[in-house]
Each structure stands twice: as C-alpha cells, then as structure tokens.
Amino acid sequence: MLAPIEGGLDRSSVIRESNEPMLRLVTGGDVLPSEILSLSPRIAGFFEATALDSPCLVMDVDLVEAAYRGLARAFTGARVHYAVKANPADAVVSRLAGLGSAFDCASIPEIKLCLRQGAAASDIGYGNTIKKERDIAAAHALGVRLFAFDSAAELEKLARAAPGASVFCRLLTDGEGAEWPLSRKFGCDMTMAEELLVHAAAIRLDPAGVSFHVGSQQTDIQSWRPVLKQVAGLFSRLEARGLAPRLVNLGGGMPARYDKPVEEIDSYGAAVMTAVHEIFAGRPSDRPLELMVEPGRGLVGDAGVIQAEVVLVSSKSADDDVRWIYLDIGKFSGLAETMDEAIKYRLLTARDGEATGPVILAGPTCDSADVLYEKTRYALPLGLRDGDKVWIMGAGAYTATYASVGFNGFAPLETVCV
C-alpha cells in the first residue's frame, strides 16, 4: 500500500503582466526569425525591453509552476522536494513554496533561503551526504529533521548533532543512460546500506529508508525499476532484522529539453510509479511507503534562457572551413555542464534561416579549457558576426549556480525572474 507524505543585481521582482504572443523581437537592430516564438512571451518581452551588456539568464516563473504541476501530477503519491541547487532564485523558491513543494537542500544557506521564502522546516530535507557536524547542528536547530547519509562517519555526526532525526541512506547507482551521471561520489552499496541503517536504529536515529539518483538528465525511463527491485529486497532484509523502513526517495533525473527529444514527464511518472506499485505490491497496508522525488533540472531547466553575445568569429588557418565562435559566456560563467560536452544546449541566433557552417564554440576567458563544443559540431549561420546575440535555450538549471565569482574578471551570470 502506498501513501503520500504529508505535508550582483537582482531583478527577481520584475514581473511582466502581458502574456500576449510576441510576433517579433528586435535586439540590436536585428529582427529575430519565427523560431524566436519558442521563447515564452515574458522572456521575449524582457529581452525586447532591456539592453544587456553581459550574459543574462532570464527565468519565466510561470513555466516553473507549470512544470511543477505537471510533475506532481505525473508522480501522484510522491512528495516533490525541489533540488534548490538547480536554481536558487528567490522568485523560483517562493513560487514553489506557495504551491506546496518541499525542498532538497545542500547547505545551510539553501535551508535559510527556503525558510525565508515561506517553506516550513518540516518540508526541508538536508540531502547532501557530506556535511560539517556544526552545519548538521545548525540545520537541526532550525527545525530540519530529515537528513541524508552514505557512510558510518556521517551517521555518527548525525547522531551527535541531530539526535532523534530521521535519516535515509543514499545508495550507489551506475547512472547508465544519464547525460550527467552522479555515480561514484555519492552513495554506498546495498550491503553497507543495510548495516548502516541497522546501526542508525542502535544509535537512536530514525532509519526512515533510502534514496537513490539514477543520474541527471536521465534518458531511459526504465532506469528506476532495477534499483527499486534492489530496494525492495533491502527493505525485506531490514524488516527481518526488526526495522520498519518506509521512505523511498526516488531522486531526480527528469530531463530538460536540450539537443534531442525526450519523453514527456507523464511517461516518466507512469514508468516509475508503475514500477513502484508492481515491486511493492505485497507490502502490508499497515506499513505504507512514503515516496519522495527530488527534481531540479526537470522543474527549472526549460523555464530559462540565456542571452549571450558573439565576441569573435575566427579561424586557425586560411583553409580552415570550421570557424571558431567565441561567446561572452563559457564554462566558468555558467556553462559548466558543457564539460566533456555532456549537456548540449539548443541555440537560437538573430540570423537563423541563413546558410550555416560547422563551428567550434568557446567561451571568452584566457583558459584553454574554456571550449564548449568541439567534438560535437554545431552548425551556425555563416553570417554571424561579433555583437550578434545568441540565445541559449533550456538554460534554467545549473547555470547561474555554477558561475564563478570573477574568474578572469568576468562578473557572475545574472539571473532575472519575470
């Protein structure tokens, strides 16, 4: 039986009331092609009305709300805990708190942010498995009672700094099928998880259950099923040893839309929740499961667009037919997930519709690692020149939060919520 759990310059206050479709957008004298209609009216309106001298991430908070409602519906029976690290903009967190979302936090500043924006401490989980003991104590003092761990040393810190707290053990997964895998650094194997949860009970913590993450931007909707089978076996063994595990944190992995099609969120929800119901079908009615899901990218990725600018178009030899296009944003100013060319963003330009040719895309810094796409060849308009605008789509997650504070003197990526 299943049961839901109860329960720089900041322009984040900028709200544009009009939702009328914008037929054209004029920036720097260029009229954008029809493809610009894939921008939301609010985002397009902001770019039309605002002169920007540096890269800027613009978030449509209404799109975040729509994504939340769709995901909560698709995963009916699981409590949504937004992974704040994906995008901690005040307006995003405030809107989600107002909708009833819970939150997955990685630090004390994130916990305090959620509390300021209206979240209850009971709706916050401290999901980082690597915490200073004084930070655990601070979170506990703020009222947080749900903590992740994946090692004996972390468990002992929790017992000392958060006595009586509910804890869940993160399991190690391989991340197969994910474009941004999360294996190795986080989690432990099933055998260790079993012993740690038994020990948690012995040191007077509440061994609530487990969490796992199948990898960010997971493209295989069946990736949850084999892990859930292992979790069911783990729960049976724990019950045989006198414990009553109940919490299954399904993690994140729900995708944003980048360079290739992905399944709709309803397909993810159907696949995951069907697997849960089938695998835990024999669970007694007096021991209902508590289900959590921790989306980050899937809630905010598609709600954000970065406006960037071409700084330079060049070649490396006279007969080189591959142009280098340097943007005013790179790995160190928000596009860290282009590392190993893992996340491949969709791009719009003011010259879309013209003839195109292959390019290597790079950032503006004096660092040879600041190359975005070289193995993955992008084709962009041959007429692109310095000063032209480029719009980076699906950029609402893990961009502003990855931006450095002043590497090479470049300012961090600004976020505006509309």
C-alpha positions as CSV (number, residue, x, y, z in Angstrom):
1,M,0.0,0.0,0.0
2,L,1.3,3.4,-0.9
3,A,0.6,6.7,0.9
4,P,1.9,10.2,0.2
5,I,4.0,12.1,2.7
6,E,2.1,14.9,4.4
7,G,2.6,17.9,4.4
8,G,25.1,41.1,-8.2
9,L,21.9,42.9,-9.4
10,D,18.8,41.0,-8.6
11,R,15.8,41.7,-10.7
12,S,13.8,38.8,-9.3
13,S,10.9,41.1,-8.6
14,V,10.4,42.0,-12.3
15,I,7.0,40.8,-13.5
16,R,5.6,41.4,-16.9
17,E,1.8,41.1,-16.9
18,S,1.2,40.6,-20.6
19,N,1.1,37.1,-21.9
20,E,0.2,38.1,-25.4
21,P,2.3,36.3,-28.1
22,M,5.2,38.5,-29.4
23,L,5.4,38.3,-33.2
24,R,8.9,39.7,-33.4
25,L,11.7,40.7,-31.1
26,V,14.1,43.5,-32.1
27,T,17.6,43.4,-30.5
28,G,20.5,45.5,-31.7
29,G,18.7,46.3,-34.9
30,D,18.0,42.6,-35.8
31,V,14.6,41.2,-36.2
32,L,14.5,37.7,-34.9
33,P,13.1,34.9,-37.1
34,S,9.9,32.9,-36.4
35,E,11.9,30.5,-34.2
36,I,12.1,33.1,-31.5
37,L,8.4,32.2,-30.8
38,S,9.9,29.3,-28.8
39,L,10.8,31.8,-26.2
40,S,8.0,32.5,-23.8
41,P,6.2,35.9,-24.2
42,R,7.6,37.0,-20.8
43,I,11.2,36.2,-21.7
44,A,10.9,37.6,-25.2
45,G,9.4,40.8,-23.8
46,F,12.2,41.2,-21.3
47,F,14.9,40.9,-24.0
48,E,13.0,43.3,-26.2
49,A,12.7,45.9,-23.5
50,T,16.2,45.5,-21.9
51,A,19.6,46.4,-23.1
52,L,22.1,43.9,-21.8
53,D,25.9,44.4,-21.8
54,S,26.7,40.9,-20.3
55,P,25.2,37.4,-20.4
56,C,21.9,37.1,-18.5
57,L,19.7,34.2,-17.5
58,V,16.0,35.0,-17.7
59,M,13.6,32.7,-15.9
60,D,9.8,32.6,-16.6
61,V,8.5,31.6,-13.2
62,D,5.1,30.7,-14.7
63,L,6.9,27.9,-16.6
64,V,8.4,26.7,-13.4
65,E,4.9,26.5,-11.9
66,A,3.6,24.6,-14.9
67,A,6.4,22.1,-14.7
68,Y,5.8,21.6,-11.0
69,R,2.1,20.9,-11.5
70,G,2.8,18.5,-14.4
71,L,5.5,16.6,-12.4
72,A,3.4,16.4,-9.2
73,R,0.5,15.1,-11.3
74,A,2.8,12.5,-13.1
75,F,4.2,11.3,-9.8
76,T,1.0,11.2,-7.8
77,G,1.6,9.7,-4.4
78,A,5.2,11.1,-4.1
79,R,6.0,14.3,-2.4
80,V,8.0,16.7,-4.6
81,H,11.2,18.1,-3.0
82,Y,12.7,20.7,-5.3
83,A,16.5,20.4,-5.5
84,V,17.4,24.0,-4.7
85,K,20.9,23.7,-6.1
86,A,19.5,23.7,-9.6
87,N,18.4,27.3,-9.4
88,P,18.1,29.1,-6.0
89,A,16.5,32.3,-7.4
90,D,14.2,33.8,-4.7
91,A,11.3,34.0,-7.0
92,V,11.6,30.4,-8.0
93,V,11.8,29.1,-4.5
94,S,9.0,31.4,-3.3
95,R,6.6,30.3,-6.1
96,L,7.3,26.6,-5.4
97,A,6.8,27.1,-1.7
98,G,3.5,28.7,-2.4
99,L,2.5,25.7,-4.5
100,G,3.2,23.3,-1.6
101,S,6.5,22.0,-2.7
102,A,9.0,20.6,-0.3
103,F,12.7,21.2,-0.7
104,D,16.0,19.3,-1.0
105,C,18.8,21.5,0.3
106,A,22.6,21.0,0.1
107,S,23.8,23.7,2.6
108,I,22.7,25.9,5.5
109,P,22.3,29.0,3.1
110,E,19.9,27.0,1.0
111,I,17.9,25.9,4.1
112,K,17.7,29.6,5.2
113,L,16.7,30.7,1.8
114,C,13.8,28.2,1.7
115,L,12.7,29.3,5.2
116,R,12.8,33.0,4.1
117,Q,10.6,32.2,1.1
118,G,7.9,30.5,3.1
119,A,8.9,26.9,3.4
120,A,8.3,25.1,6.7
121,A,11.3,23.4,8.3
122,S,9.4,20.1,8.2
123,D,9.3,20.4,4.4
124,I,13.1,20.6,4.1
125,G,15.5,17.7,3.7
126,Y,19.2,18.1,4.1
127,G,20.1,15.9,1.2
128,N,23.9,16.5,1.0
129,T,25.7,13.4,2.3
130,I,28.8,15.5,3.0
131,K,28.2,17.9,5.9
132,K,30.2,19.5,8.7
133,E,28.9,18.5,12.1
134,R,28.3,22.1,13.0
135,D,26.1,22.5,9.9
136,I,24.1,19.5,10.9
137,A,23.6,21.0,14.3
138,A,22.6,24.4,12.7
139,A,20.0,22.7,10.5
140,H,18.6,20.7,13.4
141,A,18.3,24.0,15.4
142,L,16.4,25.5,12.5
143,G,13.9,22.6,12.7
144,V,15.1,20.3,10.0
145,R,14.6,16.7,10.9
146,L,15.3,14.8,7.7
147,F,19.0,14.1,6.7
148,A,20.8,12.0,4.1
149,F,24.0,10.0,4.7
150,D,26.0,7.3,3.0
151,S,28.8,6.5,5.5
152,A,29.4,5.4,9.0
153,A,31.3,8.6,9.9
154,E,28.4,10.8,8.6
155,L,25.9,8.7,10.6
156,E,27.9,9.3,13.8
157,K,27.9,13.0,13.2
158,L,24.1,12.9,12.7
159,A,23.6,11.0,16.0
160,R,25.6,13.6,17.9
161,A,24.3,16.8,16.2
162,A,20.8,15.8,15.3
163,P,19.6,13.3,17.9
164,G,16.4,11.5,17.0
165,A,16.4,12.8,13.4
166,S,15.0,10.8,10.5
167,V,17.8,9.6,8.2
168,F,17.9,8.0,4.9
169,C,20.9,6.2,3.3
170,R,21.9,7.1,-0.3
171,L,22.5,4.1,-2.5
172,L,25.2,3.9,-5.1
173,T,24.0,3.6,-8.7
174,D,25.8,3.5,-12.0
175,G,23.9,6.3,-13.8
176,E,23.6,4.4,-17.0
177,G,21.6,6.4,-19.5
178,A,22.1,9.7,-17.9
179,E,23.8,12.6,-19.7
180,W,25.1,14.0,-16.4
181,P,25.9,10.9,-14.3
182,L,26.1,11.2,-10.5
183,S,27.8,7.9,-9.6
184,R,30.9,7.3,-7.6
185,K,31.0,10.4,-5.4
186,F,27.6,9.7,-3.6
187,G,26.1,6.6,-2.1
188,C,27.2,3.2,-0.8
189,D,26.4,-0.4,-1.8
190,M,23.4,-2.3,-0.6
191,T,25.3,-4.4,1.9
192,M,26.8,-1.3,3.6
193,A,23.4,0.5,3.5
194,E,21.8,-2.4,5.4
195,E,24.4,-2.3,8.1
196,L,24.3,1.4,8.4
197,L,20.5,1.6,8.7
198,V,20.6,-1.1,11.5
199,H,23.3,1.0,13.2
200,A,21.2,4.1,12.9
201,A,18.5,2.5,14.9
202,A,21.0,1.4,17.5
203,I,22.3,5.0,18.0
204,R,18.7,6.3,18.4
205,L,18.2,7.8,15.0
206,D,15.1,7.0,12.9
207,P,16.2,4.8,10.0
208,A,13.5,6.1,7.6
209,G,14.7,4.4,4.4
210,V,16.8,5.1,1.4
211,S,17.4,7.4,-1.5
212,F,19.0,6.9,-4.9
213,H,19.6,9.0,-8.0
214,V,19.7,7.4,-11.5
215,G,21.6,10.4,-12.9
216,S,20.7,13.9,-14.1
217,Q,19.1,14.2,-17.5
218,Q,18.2,10.5,-17.4
219,T,17.1,9.5,-20.9
220,D,15.9,5.9,-20.0
221,I,12.5,6.0,-18.3
222,Q,13.0,2.4,-17.0
223,S,16.2,3.3,-15.1
224,W,14.4,3.4,-11.8
225,R,13.0,-0.2,-12.0
226,P,16.1,-2.3,-11.3
227,V,17.1,-0.1,-8.4
228,L,13.6,-0.3,-6.9
229,K,13.9,-4.1,-7.0
230,Q,17.1,-3.9,-5.0
231,V,15.4,-1.5,-2.6
232,A,12.5,-3.9,-2.0
233,G,15.0,-6.7,-1.2
234,L,16.8,-4.4,1.2
235,F,13.6,-3.5,3.0
236,S,12.7,-7.1,3.4
237,R,16.1,-7.9,5.0
238,L,15.8,-4.9,7.3
239,E,12.3,-5.9,8.3
240,A,13.6,-9.3,9.2
241,R,16.1,-7.6,11.5
242,G,13.4,-5.7,13.3
243,L,13.4,-2.4,11.4
244,A,10.4,-0.7,9.7
245,P,11.8,1.2,6.7
246,R,9.2,3.2,4.9
247,L,10.9,6.0,2.9
248,V,11.9,5.6,-0.7
249,N,13.5,8.8,-2.1
250,L,13.3,8.4,-5.9
251,G,15.8,11.2,-6.5
252,G,15.8,13.3,-9.7
253,G,16.7,12.6,-13.3
254,M,13.7,14.1,-15.0
255,P,15.1,15.9,-18.1
256,A,15.0,19.3,-19.6
257,R,14.9,19.8,-23.4
258,Y,18.3,20.1,-25.0
259,D,19.6,18.9,-28.3
260,K,17.4,15.9,-28.8
261,P,13.8,14.8,-27.9
262,V,13.0,13.4,-24.5
263,E,10.0,11.6,-23.2
264,E,7.2,13.7,-21.7
265,I,7.0,13.9,-17.9
266,D,3.9,11.8,-17.9
267,S,5.8,8.9,-19.4
268,Y,8.5,9.2,-16.7
269,G,5.8,9.3,-14.0
270,A,3.9,6.3,-15.4
271,A,7.1,4.2,-15.7
272,V,8.4,5.0,-12.2
273,M,5.1,4.8,-10.4
274,T,4.1,1.6,-12.2
275,A,7.4,0.1,-11.1
276,V,6.8,1.1,-7.5
277,H,3.3,-0.3,-7.4
278,E,4.4,-3.6,-9.0
279,I,7.5,-4.1,-7.0
280,F,6.0,-3.2,-3.6
281,A,2.5,-4.7,-4.3
282,G,2.7,-7.2,-1.4
283,R,3.5,-4.6,1.2
284,P,1.1,-4.7,4.1
285,S,-1.5,-2.0,4.4
286,D,-0.3,-1.0,7.9
287,R,3.2,-0.2,6.5
288,P,2.6,2.3,3.6
289,L,5.5,3.6,1.7
290,E,6.4,7.3,1.9
291,L,7.7,8.4,-1.5
292,M,9.8,11.4,-2.4
293,V,11.0,12.7,-5.7
294,E,13.7,15.4,-6.0
295,P,13.6,17.1,-9.3
296,G,15.8,20.1,-10.2
297,R,16.6,20.2,-13.9
298,G,13.1,18.9,-14.7
299,L,11.4,21.8,-12.9
300,V,13.5,24.8,-14.0
301,G,15.6,23.8,-17.0
302,D,13.1,24.7,-19.7
303,A,12.0,27.9,-17.9
304,G,15.3,29.7,-18.5
305,V,17.0,31.3,-21.5
306,I,20.5,32.9,-21.5
307,Q,21.1,35.8,-23.8
308,A,24.8,35.8,-24.9
309,E,26.8,37.7,-27.4
310,V,29.3,36.8,-30.1
311,V,32.7,38.2,-29.2
312,L,34.8,36.9,-32.0
313,V,34.5,34.8,-35.2
314,S,37.8,33.4,-36.4
315,S,39.7,30.5,-38.0
316,K,43.0,28.9,-37.3
317,S,44.3,28.8,-40.9
318,A,43.4,30.1,-44.3
319,D,42.0,26.8,-45.5
320,D,40.1,26.0,-42.2
321,D,36.4,25.5,-43.0
322,V,35.5,25.3,-39.3
323,R,35.0,28.6,-37.7
324,W,35.7,29.3,-34.0
325,I,32.9,31.3,-32.5
326,Y,33.7,32.8,-29.1
327,L,30.7,33.8,-26.9
328,D,30.8,36.1,-23.8
329,I,29.8,33.2,-21.7
330,G,31.7,30.0,-21.1
331,K,32.4,27.1,-18.8
332,F,33.4,29.4,-15.9
333,S,30.5,31.8,-16.2
334,G,27.5,29.4,-16.2
335,L,28.0,26.7,-18.8
336,A,30.0,24.2,-16.7
337,E,27.8,21.3,-17.8
338,T,29.3,21.5,-21.2
339,M,32.3,19.8,-19.6
340,D,33.0,16.7,-21.7
341,E,30.3,18.1,-23.9
342,A,27.7,16.3,-21.7
343,I,24.9,18.8,-21.9
344,K,24.2,20.1,-25.4
345,Y,22.1,23.3,-25.4
346,R,19.8,24.4,-28.2
347,L,20.9,27.7,-29.7
348,L,18.9,30.4,-31.5
349,T,20.5,33.3,-33.3
350,A,19.3,36.5,-35.0
351,R,20.4,35.0,-38.3
352,D,18.6,31.7,-38.2
353,G,17.4,30.8,-41.6
354,E,20.6,31.8,-43.4
355,A,23.1,29.3,-44.7
356,T,25.1,27.6,-42.0
357,G,28.5,26.0,-41.5
358,P,30.3,24.0,-38.8
359,V,31.7,25.8,-35.8
360,I,33.6,25.2,-32.6
361,L,32.1,27.1,-29.7
362,A,34.2,28.6,-26.9
363,G,34.0,31.0,-24.0
364,P,35.7,34.3,-23.5
365,T,38.3,33.5,-20.8
366,C,42.1,33.1,-21.1
367,D,41.8,29.4,-20.2
368,S,42.3,26.7,-22.8
369,A,39.7,24.5,-21.1
370,D,37.0,27.1,-21.9
371,V,35.8,25.3,-25.0
372,L,32.2,24.4,-25.1
373,Y,31.7,22.2,-28.1
374,E,34.5,20.8,-30.4
375,K,33.7,17.1,-30.8
376,T,30.0,17.9,-31.0
377,R,29.9,20.1,-34.1
378,Y,27.3,22.8,-34.2
379,A,26.3,24.4,-37.4
380,L,25.6,28.1,-37.1
381,P,24.8,30.9,-39.7
382,L,27.7,31.8,-41.8
383,G,26.8,35.5,-41.4
384,L,27.3,35.5,-37.6
385,R,29.5,38.5,-36.5
386,D,30.8,39.9,-33.3
387,G,27.9,41.7,-31.5
388,D,25.3,39.3,-32.7
389,K,23.0,37.8,-30.0
390,V,22.8,34.1,-29.3
391,W,20.0,32.6,-27.2
392,I,20.9,29.5,-25.1
393,M,17.7,27.6,-24.6
394,G,16.8,25.3,-21.7
395,A,19.4,27.0,-19.5
396,G,17.3,27.4,-16.3
397,A,19.2,24.7,-14.4
398,Y,22.8,24.5,-13.2
399,T,24.0,27.7,-14.9
400,A,23.9,30.7,-12.6
401,T,24.7,28.4,-9.7
402,Y,27.8,27.2,-11.5
403,A,29.1,30.6,-12.5
404,S,32.4,31.7,-10.9
405,V,32.7,34.9,-8.9
406,G,35.0,36.9,-11.1
407,F,37.2,34.4,-12.9
408,N,39.3,36.5,-15.3
409,G,37.4,39.4,-14.0
410,F,34.1,38.4,-15.7
411,A,31.0,39.0,-13.5
412,P,28.9,36.1,-12.4
413,L,25.9,35.2,-14.5
414,E,23.0,37.5,-13.6
415,T,19.5,35.9,-13.1
416,V,16.3,37.8,-13.8
417,C,12.9,36.3,-13.0
418,V,9.9,37.5,-15.0
